Amino acid sequence: MSWATVWRIKMRDDALKTRIKTDPHSPGMNRAVQPLLNVDAFYEAFDIKEGDNMYIAPENRVRIW
């Protein structure tokens, strides 16, 4: 929960579009959620199952190490 709190943002659409065009970093809402979708423990902690909107099949999750 703390991880998501750090990256929370509230921005008007025009400001978000400008940020996407000029900032090399992804918007906070993507930085909060996207990396976690590749962590198995995230699925266990929040009981995310196949068919849920946030579910990514294990074989499609990014594995760096």
CHARMM-style PDB file with segment names, atoms N, HN, CA, C and O in Angstrom:
ATOM      1  N   MET     1       0.831  -1.183   0.000  1.00  0.00      PROA
ATOM      2  CA  MET     1       0.000   0.000   0.000  1.00  0.00      PROA
ATOM      3  C   MET     1       0.880   1.253   0.000  1.00  0.00      PROA
ATOM      4  O   MET     1       0.561   2.238  -0.665  1.00  0.00      PROA
ATOM      5  N   SER     2       1.965   1.212   0.734  1.00  0.00      PROA
ATOM      6  HN  SER     2       2.224   0.411   1.274  1.00  0.00      PROA
ATOM      7  CA  SER     2       2.861   2.367   0.773  1.00  0.00      PROA
ATOM      8  C   SER     2       3.476   2.636  -0.592  1.00  0.00      PROA
ATOM      9  O   SER     2       3.664   3.789  -0.978  1.00  0.00      PROA
ATOM     10  N   TRP     3       3.787   1.570  -1.319  1.00  0.00      PROA
ATOM     11  HN  TRP     3       3.634   0.633  -1.005  1.00  0.00      PROA
ATOM     12  CA  TRP     3       4.354   1.720  -2.654  1.00  0.00      PROA
ATOM     13  C   TRP     3       3.412   2.538  -3.541  1.00  0.00      PROA
ATOM     14  O   TRP     3       3.855   3.469  -4.212  1.00  0.00      PROA
ATOM     15  N   ALA     4       2.138   2.207  -3.552  1.00  0.00      PROA
ATOM     16  HN  ALA     4       1.777   1.450  -3.006  1.00  0.00      PROA
ATOM     17  CA  ALA     4       1.173   2.926  -4.375  1.00  0.00      PROA
ATOM     18  C   ALA     4       0.988   4.361  -3.895  1.00  0.00      PROA
ATOM     19  O   ALA     4       0.805   5.270  -4.705  1.00  0.00      PROA
ATOM     20  N   THR     5       1.035   4.564  -2.603  1.00  0.00      PROA
ATOM     21  HN  THR     5       1.184   3.825  -1.945  1.00  0.00      PROA
ATOM     22  CA  THR     5       0.871   5.907  -2.048  1.00  0.00      PROA
ATOM     23  C   THR     5       1.985   6.840  -2.513  1.00  0.00      PROA
ATOM     24  O   THR     5       1.740   8.016  -2.786  1.00  0.00      PROA
ATOM     25  N   VAL     6       3.188   6.326  -2.601  1.00  0.00      PROA
ATOM     26  HN  VAL     6       3.386   5.371  -2.379  1.00  0.00      PROA
ATOM     27  CA  VAL     6       4.320   7.136  -3.048  1.00  0.00      PROA
ATOM     28  C   VAL     6       4.097   7.641  -4.472  1.00  0.00      PROA
ATOM     29  O   VAL     6       4.471   8.770  -4.790  1.00  0.00      PROA
ATOM     30  N   TRP     7       3.500   6.829  -5.321  1.00  0.00      PROA
ATOM     31  HN  TRP     7       3.196   5.912  -5.063  1.00  0.00      PROA
ATOM     32  CA  TRP     7       3.364   7.172  -6.739  1.00  0.00      PROA
ATOM     33  C   TRP     7       2.018   7.760  -7.109  1.00  0.00      PROA
ATOM     34  O   TRP     7       1.775   8.012  -8.289  1.00  0.00      PROA
ATOM     35  N   ARG     8       1.142   7.989  -6.162  1.00  0.00      PROA
ATOM     36  HN  ARG     8       1.339   7.785  -5.204  1.00  0.00      PROA
ATOM     37  CA  ARG     8      -0.178   8.515  -6.520  1.00  0.00      PROA
ATOM     38  C   ARG     8      -0.045   9.932  -7.096  1.00  0.00      PROA
ATOM     39  O   ARG     8       0.774  10.735  -6.650  1.00  0.00      PROA
ATOM     40  N   ILE     9      -0.864  10.197  -8.079  1.00  0.00      PROA
ATOM     41  HN  ILE     9      -1.530   9.545  -8.440  1.00  0.00      PROA
ATOM     42  CA  ILE     9      -0.876  11.522  -8.692  1.00  0.00      PROA
ATOM     43  C   ILE     9      -2.306  11.888  -9.037  1.00  0.00      PROA
ATOM     44  O   ILE     9      -3.168  11.021  -9.180  1.00  0.00      PROA
ATOM     45  N   LYS    10      -2.540  13.157  -9.166  1.00  0.00      PROA
ATOM     46  HN  LYS    10      -1.840  13.861  -9.051  1.00  0.00      PROA
ATOM     47  CA  LYS    10      -3.821  13.649  -9.643  1.00  0.00      PROA
ATOM     48  C   LYS    10      -3.483  14.788 -10.592  1.00  0.00      PROA
ATOM     49  O   LYS    10      -2.922  15.804 -10.182  1.00  0.00      PROA
ATOM     50  N   MET    11      -3.824  14.612 -11.847  1.00  0.00      PROA
ATOM     51  HN  MET    11      -4.279  13.787 -12.179  1.00  0.00      PROA
ATOM     52  CA  MET    11      -3.410  15.550 -12.868  1.00  0.00      PROA
ATOM     53  C   MET    11      -4.524  15.740 -13.887  1.00  0.00      PROA
ATOM     54  O   MET    11      -5.242  14.796 -14.217  1.00  0.00      PROA
ATOM     55  N   ARG    12      -4.659  16.933 -14.371  1.00  0.00      PROA
ATOM     56  HN  ARG    12      -4.076  17.700 -14.104  1.00  0.00      PROA
ATOM     57  CA  ARG    12      -5.621  17.170 -15.453  1.00  0.00      PROA
ATOM     58  C   ARG    12      -5.100  16.522 -16.728  1.00  0.00      PROA
ATOM     59  O   ARG    12      -3.895  16.321 -16.884  1.00  0.00      PROA
ATOM     60  N   ASP    13      -6.007  16.197 -17.634  1.00  0.00      PROA
ATOM     61  HN  ASP    13      -6.985  16.360 -17.508  1.00  0.00      PROA
ATOM     62  CA  ASP    13      -5.629  15.507 -18.873  1.00  0.00      PROA
ATOM     63  C   ASP    13      -4.568  16.272 -19.659  1.00  0.00      PROA
ATOM     64  O   ASP    13      -3.617  15.669 -20.157  1.00  0.00      PROA
ATOM     65  N   ASP    14      -4.717  17.588 -19.778  1.00  0.00      PROA
ATOM     66  HN  ASP    14      -5.489  18.078 -19.374  1.00  0.00      PROA
ATOM     67  CA  ASP    14      -3.739  18.374 -20.534  1.00  0.00      PROA
ATOM     68  C   ASP    14      -2.354  18.298 -19.899  1.00  0.00      PROA
ATOM     69  O   ASP    14      -1.352  18.169 -20.603  1.00  0.00      PROA
ATOM     70  N   ALA    15      -2.297  18.379 -18.582  1.00  0.00      PROA
ATOM     71  HN  ALA    15      -3.111  18.484 -18.010  1.00  0.00      PROA
ATOM     72  CA  ALA    15      -1.013  18.303 -17.884  1.00  0.00      PROA
ATOM     73  C   ALA    15      -0.394  16.921 -18.067  1.00  0.00      PROA
ATOM     74  O   ALA    15       0.818  16.805 -18.249  1.00  0.00      PROA
ATOM     75  N   LEU    16      -1.209  15.880 -18.021  1.00  0.00      PROA
ATOM     76  HN  LEU    16      -2.193  15.974 -17.874  1.00  0.00      PROA
ATOM     77  CA  LEU    16      -0.708  14.516 -18.208  1.00  0.00      PROA
ATOM     78  C   LEU    16      -0.151  14.336 -19.616  1.00  0.00      PROA
ATOM     79  O   LEU    16       0.902  13.724 -19.794  1.00  0.00      PROA
ATOM     80  N   LYS    17      -0.852  14.863 -20.612  1.00  0.00      PROA
ATOM     81  HN  LYS    17      -1.707  15.360 -20.468  1.00  0.00      PROA
ATOM     82  CA  LYS    17      -0.368  14.762 -21.996  1.00  0.00      PROA
ATOM     83  C   LYS    17       0.971  15.466 -22.154  1.00  0.00      PROA
ATOM     84  O   LYS    17       1.874  14.951 -22.814  1.00  0.00      PROA
ATOM     85  N   THR    18       1.099  16.638 -21.551  1.00  0.00      PROA
ATOM     86  HN  THR    18       0.366  17.056 -21.015  1.00  0.00      PROA
ATOM     87  CA  THR    18       2.371  17.369 -21.616  1.00  0.00      PROA
ATOM     88  C   THR    18       3.477  16.585 -20.925  1.00  0.00      PROA
ATOM     89  O   THR    18       4.592  16.496 -21.437  1.00  0.00      PROA
ATOM     90  N   ARG    19       3.172  16.023 -19.773  1.00  0.00      PROA
ATOM     91  HN  ARG    19       2.265  16.096 -19.357  1.00  0.00      PROA
ATOM     92  CA  ARG    19       4.164  15.256 -19.018  1.00  0.00      PROA
ATOM     93  C   ARG    19       4.622  14.043 -19.819  1.00  0.00      PROA
ATOM     94  O   ARG    19       5.812  13.727 -19.843  1.00  0.00      PROA
ATOM     95  N   ILE    20       3.691  13.369 -20.468  1.00  0.00      PROA
ATOM     96  HN  ILE    20       2.725  13.626 -20.448  1.00  0.00      PROA
ATOM     97  CA  ILE    20       4.040  12.183 -21.256  1.00  0.00      PROA
ATOM     98  C   ILE    20       4.970  12.560 -22.412  1.00  0.00      PROA
ATOM     99  O   ILE    20       5.876  11.803 -22.763  1.00  0.00      PROA
ATOM    100  N   LYS    21       4.738  13.721 -22.989  1.00  0.00      PROA
ATOM    101  HN  LYS    21       4.003  14.335 -22.704  1.00  0.00      PROA
ATOM    102  CA  LYS    21       5.566  14.166 -24.117  1.00  0.00      PROA
ATOM    103  C   LYS    21       6.938  14.669 -23.692  1.00  0.00      PROA
ATOM    104  O   LYS    21       7.882  14.611 -24.480  1.00  0.00      PROA
ATOM    105  N   THR    22       7.069  15.157 -22.476  1.00  0.00      PROA
ATOM    106  HN  THR    22       6.302  15.205 -21.836  1.00  0.00      PROA
ATOM    107  CA  THR    22       8.314  15.820 -22.071  1.00  0.00      PROA
ATOM    108  C   THR    22       9.112  15.114 -20.978  1.00  0.00      PROA
ATOM    109  O   THR    22      10.313  15.353 -20.852  1.00  0.00      PROA
ATOM    110  N   ASP    23       8.488  14.266 -20.200  1.00  0.00      PROA
ATOM    111  HN  ASP    23       7.512  14.072 -20.302  1.00  0.00      PROA
ATOM    112  CA  ASP    23       9.167  13.615 -19.071  1.00  0.00      PROA
ATOM    113  C   ASP    23       9.595  12.208 -19.485  1.00  0.00      PROA
ATOM    114  O   ASP    23       8.761  11.445 -19.973  1.00  0.00      PROA
ATOM    115  N   PRO    24      10.851  11.842 -19.311  1.00  0.00      PROA
ATOM    116  CA  PRO    24      11.284  10.496 -19.703  1.00  0.00      PROA
ATOM    117  C   PRO    24      10.732   9.388 -18.789  1.00  0.00      PROA
ATOM    118  O   PRO    24      10.828   8.208 -19.129  1.00  0.00      PROA
ATOM    119  N   HSD    25      10.163   9.753 -17.647  1.00  0.00      PROA
ATOM    120  HN  HSD    25      10.085  10.712 -17.371  1.00  0.00      PROA
ATOM    121  CA  HSD    25       9.613   8.763 -16.716  1.00  0.00      PROA
ATOM    122  C   HSD    25       8.135   8.518 -17.004  1.00  0.00      PROA
ATOM    123  O   HSD    25       7.427   9.402 -17.485  1.00  0.00      PROA
ATOM    124  N   SER    26       7.693   7.329 -16.707  1.00  0.00      PROA
ATOM    125  HN  SER    26       8.269   6.610 -16.316  1.00  0.00      PROA
ATOM    126  CA  SER    26       6.281   7.025 -16.876  1.00  0.00      PROA
ATOM    127  C   SER    26       5.467   7.735 -15.791  1.00  0.00      PROA
ATOM    128  O   SER    26       5.996   8.039 -14.722  1.00  0.00      PROA
ATOM    129  N   PRO    27       4.188   8.002 -16.058  1.00  0.00      PROA
ATOM    130  CA  PRO    27       3.335   8.654 -15.056  1.00  0.00      PROA
ATOM    131  C   PRO    27       3.220   7.805 -13.788  1.00  0.00      PROA
ATOM    132  O   PRO    27       3.359   6.583 -13.825  1.00  0.00      PROA
ATOM    133  N   GLY    28       2.968   8.471 -12.683  1.00  0.00      PROA
ATOM    134  HN  GLY    28       2.855   9.464 -12.652  1.00  0.00      PROA
ATOM    135  CA  GLY    28       2.896   7.804 -11.389  1.00  0.00      PROA
ATOM    136  C   GLY    28       1.953   6.624 -11.341  1.00  0.00      PROA
ATOM    137  O   GLY    28       2.268   5.604 -10.729  1.00  0.00      PROA
ATOM    138  N   MET    29       0.785   6.747 -11.986  1.00  0.00      PROA
ATOM    139  HN  MET    29       0.529   7.576 -12.484  1.00  0.00      PROA
ATOM    140  CA  MET    29      -0.176   5.643 -11.924  1.00  0.00      PROA
ATOM    141  C   MET    29       0.380   4.377 -12.577  1.00  0.00      PROA
ATOM    142  O   MET    29       0.033   3.269 -12.170  1.00  0.00      PROA
ATOM    143  N   ASN    30       1.234   4.533 -13.579  1.00  0.00      PROA
ATOM    144  HN  ASN    30       1.516   5.434 -13.909  1.00  0.00      PROA
ATOM    145  CA  ASN    30       1.867   3.369 -14.188  1.00  0.00      PROA
ATOM    146  C   ASN    30       3.046   2.876 -13.362  1.00  0.00      PROA
ATOM    147  O   ASN    30       3.295   1.673 -13.287  1.00  0.00      PROA
ATOM    148  N   ARG    31       3.759   3.784 -12.752  1.00  0.00      PROA
ATOM    149  HN  ARG    31       3.557   4.761 -12.813  1.00  0.00      PROA
ATOM    150  CA  ARG    31       4.901   3.408 -11.920  1.00  0.00      PROA
ATOM    151  C   ARG    31       4.441   2.680 -10.664  1.00  0.00      PROA
ATOM    152  O   ARG    31       5.189   1.877 -10.106  1.00  0.00      PROA
ATOM    153  N   ALA    32       3.239   2.949 -10.222  1.00  0.00      PROA
ATOM    154  HN  ALA    32       2.632   3.601 -10.675  1.00  0.00      PROA
ATOM    155  CA  ALA    32       2.706   2.315  -9.017  1.00  0.00      PROA
ATOM    156  C   ALA    32       2.256   0.890  -9.276  1.00  0.00      PROA
ATOM    157  O   ALA    32       2.457   0.011  -8.438  1.00  0.00      PROA
ATOM    158  N   VAL    33       1.654   0.657 -10.423  1.00  0.00      PROA
ATOM    159  HN  VAL    33       1.491   1.371 -11.103  1.00  0.00      PROA
ATOM    160  CA  VAL    33       1.003  -0.629 -10.659  1.00  0.00      PROA
ATOM    161  C   VAL    33       1.780  -1.550 -11.591  1.00  0.00      PROA
ATOM    162  O   VAL    33       1.939  -2.733 -11.290  1.00  0.00      PROA
ATOM    163  N   GLN    34       2.257  -1.045 -12.693  1.00  0.00      PROA
ATOM    164  HN  GLN    34       2.128  -0.084 -12.938  1.00  0.00      PROA
ATOM    165  CA  GLN    34       2.823  -1.897 -13.737  1.00  0.00      PROA
ATOM    166  C   GLN    34       3.936  -2.824 -13.262  1.00  0.00      PROA
ATOM    167  O   GLN    34       3.894  -4.011 -13.584  1.00  0.00      PROA
ATOM    168  N   PRO    35       4.932  -2.346 -12.511  1.00  0.00      PROA
ATOM    169  CA  PRO    35       5.981  -3.276 -12.061  1.00  0.00      PROA
ATOM    170  C   PRO    35       5.447  -4.405 -11.179  1.00  0.00      PROA
ATOM    171  O   PRO    35       5.934  -5.534 -11.236  1.00  0.00      PROA
ATOM    172  N   LEU    36       4.449  -4.087 -10.370  1.00  0.00      PROA
ATOM    173  HN  LEU    36       4.054  -3.170 -10.324  1.00  0.00      PROA
ATOM    174  CA  LEU    36       3.926  -5.093  -9.446  1.00  0.00      PROA
ATOM    175  C   LEU    36       3.178  -6.207 -10.160  1.00  0.00      PROA
ATOM    176  O   LEU    36       3.063  -7.313  -9.632  1.00  0.00      PROA
ATOM    177  N   LEU    37       2.672  -5.933 -11.344  1.00  0.00      PROA
ATOM    178  HN  LEU    37       2.766  -5.034 -11.773  1.00  0.00      PROA
ATOM    179  CA  LEU    37       1.940  -6.953 -12.089  1.00  0.00      PROA
ATOM    180  C   LEU    37       2.849  -8.105 -12.522  1.00  0.00      PROA
ATOM    181  O   LEU    37       2.368  -9.140 -12.984  1.00  0.00      PROA
ATOM    182  N   ASN    38       4.143  -7.925 -12.374  1.00  0.00      PROA
ATOM    183  HN  ASN    38       4.534  -7.084 -11.999  1.00  0.00      PROA
ATOM    184  CA  ASN    38       5.103  -8.965 -12.737  1.00  0.00      PROA
ATOM    185  C   ASN    38       5.672  -9.696 -11.521  1.00  0.00      PROA
ATOM    186  O   ASN    38       6.566 -10.528 -11.670  1.00  0.00      PROA
ATOM    187  N   VAL    39       5.170  -9.401 -10.328  1.00  0.00      PROA
ATOM    188  HN  VAL    39       4.443  -8.725 -10.206  1.00  0.00      PROA
ATOM    189  CA  VAL    39       5.673  -9.989  -9.085  1.00  0.00      PROA
ATOM    190  C   VAL    39       4.647 -10.990  -8.543  1.00  0.00      PROA
ATOM    191  O   VAL    39       3.520 -10.620  -8.213  1.00  0.00      PROA
ATOM    192  N   ASP    40       5.044 -12.238  -8.456  1.00  0.00      PROA
ATOM    193  HN  ASP    40       5.959 -12.539  -8.724  1.00  0.00      PROA
ATOM    194  CA  ASP    40       4.126 -13.292  -7.998  1.00  0.00      PROA
ATOM    195  C   ASP    40       3.542 -12.991  -6.619  1.00  0.00      PROA
ATOM    196  O   ASP    40       2.367 -13.261  -6.373  1.00  0.00      PROA
ATOM    197  N   ALA    41       4.344 -12.440  -5.729  1.00  0.00      PROA
ATOM    198  HN  ALA    41       5.299 -12.220  -5.928  1.00  0.00      PROA
ATOM    199  CA  ALA    41       3.879 -12.144  -4.371  1.00  0.00      PROA
ATOM    200  C   ALA    41       2.730 -11.131  -4.371  1.00  0.00      PROA
ATOM    201  O   ALA    41       1.887 -11.153  -3.475  1.00  0.00      PROA
ATOM    202  N   PHE    42       2.694 -10.264  -5.347  1.00  0.00      PROA
ATOM    203  HN  PHE    42       3.380 -10.246  -6.075  1.00  0.00      PROA
ATOM    204  CA  PHE    42       1.606  -9.294  -5.471  1.00  0.00      PROA
ATOM    205  C   PHE    42       0.274 -10.016  -5.682  1.00  0.00      PROA
ATOM    206  O   PHE    42      -0.742  -9.638  -5.098  1.00  0.00      PROA
ATOM    207  N   TYR    43       0.285 -11.039  -6.507  1.00  0.00      PROA
ATOM    208  HN  TYR    43       1.111 -11.346  -6.982  1.00  0.00      PROA
ATOM    209  CA  TYR    43      -0.930 -11.816  -6.776  1.00  0.00      PROA
ATOM    210  C   TYR    43      -1.411 -12.542  -5.521  1.00  0.00      PROA
ATOM    211  O   TYR    43      -2.610 -12.628  -5.254  1.00  0.00      PROA
ATOM    212  N   GLU    44      -0.467 -13.052  -4.774  1.00  0.00      PROA
ATOM    213  HN  GLU    44       0.507 -12.983  -4.992  1.00  0.00      PROA
ATOM    214  CA  GLU    44      -0.810 -13.756  -3.539  1.00  0.00      PROA
ATOM    215  C   GLU    44      -1.346 -12.781  -2.488  1.00  0.00      PROA
ATOM    216  O   GLU    44      -2.340 -13.070  -1.822  1.00  0.00      PROA
ATOM    217  N   ALA    45      -0.695 -11.640  -2.340  1.00  0.00      PROA
ATOM    218  HN  ALA    45       0.113 -11.405  -2.881  1.00  0.00      PROA
ATOM    219  CA  ALA    45      -1.077 -10.673  -1.308  1.00  0.00      PROA
ATOM    220  C   ALA    45      -2.466 -10.103  -1.540  1.00  0.00      PROA
ATOM    221  O   ALA    45      -3.208  -9.855  -0.589  1.00  0.00      PROA
ATOM    222  N   PHE    46      -2.819  -9.896  -2.804  1.00  0.00      PROA
ATOM    223  HN  PHE    46      -2.217 -10.097  -3.576  1.00  0.00      PROA
ATOM    224  CA  PHE    46      -4.109  -9.263  -3.106  1.00  0.00      PROA
ATOM    225  C   PHE    46      -5.099 -10.229  -3.741  1.00  0.00      PROA
ATOM    226  O   PHE    46      -6.136  -9.814  -4.259  1.00  0.00      PROA
ATOM    227  N   ASP    47      -4.779 -11.518  -3.699  1.00  0.00      PROA
ATOM    228  HN  ASP    47      -3.937 -11.856  -3.278  1.00  0.00      PROA
ATOM    229  CA  ASP    47      -5.661 -12.582  -4.186  1.00  0.00      PROA
ATOM    230  C   ASP    47      -6.159 -12.293  -5.608  1.00  0.00      PROA
ATOM    231  O   ASP    47      -7.356 -12.372  -5.883  1.00  0.00      PROA
ATOM    232  N   ILE    48      -5.236 -11.960  -6.497  1.00  0.00      PROA
ATOM    233  HN  ILE    48      -4.263 -11.895  -6.274  1.00  0.00      PROA
ATOM    234  CA  ILE    48      -5.571 -11.694  -7.895  1.00  0.00      PROA
ATOM    235  C   ILE    48      -5.546 -13.016  -8.643  1.00  0.00      PROA
ATOM    236  O   ILE    48      -4.556 -13.747  -8.605  1.00  0.00      PROA
ATOM    237  N   LYS    49      -6.638 -13.310  -9.317  1.00  0.00      PROA
ATOM    238  HN  LYS    49      -7.442 -12.716  -9.347  1.00  0.00      PROA
ATOM    239  CA  LYS    49      -6.805 -14.582 -10.008  1.00  0.00      PROA
ATOM    240  C   LYS    49      -7.013 -14.360 -11.500  1.00  0.00      PROA
ATOM    241  O   LYS    49      -7.291 -13.245 -11.943  1.00  0.00      PROA
ATOM    242  N   GLU    50      -6.877 -15.433 -12.267  1.00  0.00      PROA
ATOM    243  HN  GLU    50      -6.651 -16.339 -11.907  1.00  0.00      PROA
ATOM    244  CA  GLU    50      -7.146 -15.382 -13.700  1.00  0.00      PROA
ATOM    245  C   GLU    50      -8.570 -14.868 -13.916  1.00  0.00      PROA
ATOM    246  O   GLU    50      -9.508 -15.308 -13.251  1.00  0.00      PROA
ATOM    247  N   GLY    51      -8.713 -13.948 -14.839  1.00  0.00      PROA
ATOM    248  HN  GLY    51      -7.950 -13.591 -15.379  1.00  0.00      PROA
ATOM    249  CA  GLY    51     -10.018 -13.336 -15.105  1.00  0.00      PROA
ATOM    250  C   GLY    51     -10.141 -11.951 -14.485  1.00  0.00      PROA
ATOM    251  O   GLY    51     -10.974 -11.155 -14.920  1.00  0.00      PROA
ATOM    252  N   ASP    52      -9.321 -11.649 -13.470  1.00  0.00      PROA
ATOM    253  HN  ASP    52      -8.645 -12.296 -13.117  1.00  0.00      PROA
ATOM    254  CA  ASP    52      -9.310 -10.307 -12.878  1.00  0.00      PROA
ATOM    255  C   ASP    52      -8.626  -9.342 -13.846  1.00  0.00      PROA
ATOM    256  O   ASP    52      -7.753  -9.744 -14.615  1.00  0.00      PROA
ATOM    257  N   ASN    53      -9.020  -8.082 -13.806  1.00  0.00      PROA
ATOM    258  HN  ASN    53      -9.729  -7.755 -13.181  1.00  0.00      PROA
ATOM    259  CA  ASN    53      -8.470  -7.081 -14.723  1.00  0.00      PROA
ATOM    260  C   ASN    53      -6.961  -6.925 -14.610  1.00  0.00      PROA
ATOM    261  O   ASN    53      -6.302  -6.629 -15.607  1.00  0.00      PROA
ATOM    262  N   MET    54      -6.407  -7.113 -13.443  1.00  0.00      PROA
ATOM    263  HN  MET    54      -6.942  -7.354 -12.633  1.00  0.00      PROA
ATOM    264  CA  MET    54      -4.972  -6.900 -13.241  1.00  0.00      PROA
ATOM    265  C   MET    54      -4.142  -8.164 -13.499  1.00  0.00      PROA
ATOM    266  O   MET    54      -2.918  -8.129 -13.376  1.00  0.00      PROA
ATOM    267  N   TYR    55      -4.773  -9.243 -13.843  1.00  0.00      PROA
ATOM    268  HN  TYR    55      -5.767  -9.271 -13.943  1.00  0.00      PROA
ATOM    269  CA  TYR    55      -4.080 -10.526 -13.985  1.00  0.00      PROA
ATOM    270  C   TYR    55      -3.249 -10.582 -15.271  1.00  0.00      PROA
ATOM    271  O   TYR    55      -3.721 -10.227 -16.351  1.00  0.00      PROA
ATOM    272  N   ILE    56      -2.016 -11.033 -15.127  1.00  0.00      PROA
ATOM    273  HN  ILE    56      -1.633 -11.323 -14.250  1.00  0.00      PROA
ATOM    274  CA  ILE    56      -1.150 -11.369 -16.252  1.00  0.00      PROA
ATOM    275  C   ILE    56      -0.724 -12.816 -16.021  1.00  0.00      PROA
ATOM    276  O   ILE    56      -0.262 -13.169 -14.936  1.00  0.00      PROA
ATOM    277  N   ALA    57      -0.880 -13.637 -17.032  1.00  0.00      PROA
ATOM    278  HN  ALA    57      -1.255 -13.350 -17.913  1.00  0.00      PROA
ATOM    279  CA  ALA    57      -0.507 -15.050 -16.898  1.00  0.00      PROA
ATOM    280  C   ALA    57       0.977 -15.166 -16.537  1.00  0.00      PROA
ATOM    281  O   ALA    57       1.790 -14.390 -17.040  1.00  0.00      PROA
ATOM    282  N   PRO    58       1.340 -16.112 -15.683  1.00  0.00      PROA
ATOM    283  CA  PRO    58       2.729 -16.249 -15.236  1.00  0.00      PROA
ATOM    284  C   PRO    58       3.742 -16.311 -16.381  1.00  0.00      PROA
ATOM    285  O   PRO    58       4.836 -15.756 -16.271  1.00  0.00      PROA
ATOM    286  N   GLU    59       3.389 -16.975 -17.464  1.00  0.00      PROA
ATOM    287  HN  GLU    59       2.501 -17.426 -17.554  1.00  0.00      PROA
ATOM    288  CA  GLU    59       4.336 -17.087 -18.582  1.00  0.00      PROA
ATOM    289  C   GLU    59       4.513 -15.764 -19.339  1.00  0.00      PROA
ATOM    290  O   GLU    59       5.448 -15.621 -20.127  1.00  0.00      PROA
ATOM    291  N   ASN    60       3.624 -14.805 -19.103  1.00  0.00      PROA
ATOM    292  HN  ASN    60       2.864 -14.921 -18.463  1.00  0.00      PROA
ATOM    293  CA  ASN    60       3.724 -13.496 -19.762  1.00  0.00      PROA
ATOM    294  C   ASN    60       4.303 -12.410 -18.852  1.00  0.00      PROA
ATOM    295  O   ASN    60       4.488 -11.275 -19.290  1.00  0.00      PROA
ATOM    296  N   ARG    61       4.588 -12.744 -17.602  1.00  0.00      PROA
ATOM    297  HN  ARG    61       4.438 -13.667 -17.246  1.00  0.00      PROA
ATOM    298  CA  ARG    61       5.169 -11.774 -16.675  1.00  0.00      PROA
ATOM    299  C   ARG    61       6.658 -11.578 -16.981  1.00  0.00      PROA
ATOM    300  O   ARG    61       7.356 -12.523 -17.349  1.00  0.00      PROA
ATOM    301  N   VAL    62       7.118 -10.374 -16.829  1.00  0.00      PROA
ATOM    302  HN  VAL    62       6.551  -9.606 -16.530  1.00  0.00      PROA
ATOM    303  CA  VAL    62       8.526 -10.064 -17.092  1.00  0.00      PROA
ATOM    304  C   VAL    62       9.377 -10.641 -15.966  1.00  0.00      PROA
ATOM    305  O   VAL    62       9.082 -10.440 -14.787  1.00  0.00      PROA
ATOM    306  N   ARG    63      10.420 -11.349 -16.334  1.00  0.00      PROA
ATOM    307  HN  ARG    63      10.659 -11.512 -17.291  1.00  0.00      PROA
ATOM    308  CA  ARG    63      11.372 -11.922 -15.384  1.00  0.00      PROA
ATOM    309  C   ARG    63      12.759 -11.377 -15.743  1.00  0.00      PROA
ATOM    310  O   ARG    63      13.294 -11.662 -16.815  1.00  0.00      PROA
ATOM    311  N   ILE    64      13.320 -10.599 -14.838  1.00  0.00      PROA
ATOM    312  HN  ILE    64      12.886 -10.368 -13.968  1.00  0.00      PROA
ATOM    313  CA  ILE    64      14.636 -10.032 -15.099  1.00  0.00      PROA
ATOM    314  C   ILE    64      15.720 -10.946 -14.558  1.00  0.00      PROA
ATOM    315  O   ILE    64      16.719 -11.191 -15.233  1.00  0.00      PROA
ATOM    316  N   TRP    65      15.536 -11.444 -13.364  1.00  0.00      PROA
ATOM    317  HN  TRP    65      14.724 -11.244 -12.815  1.00  0.00      PROA
ATOM    318  CA  TRP    65      16.528 -12.321 -12.765  1.00  0.00      PROA
ATOM    319  C   TRP    65      15.990 -13.709 -12.607  1.00  0.00      PROA
ATOM    320  OT1 TRP    65      16.694 -14.591 -12.115  1.00  0.00      PROA
TER     321      TRP     65
END
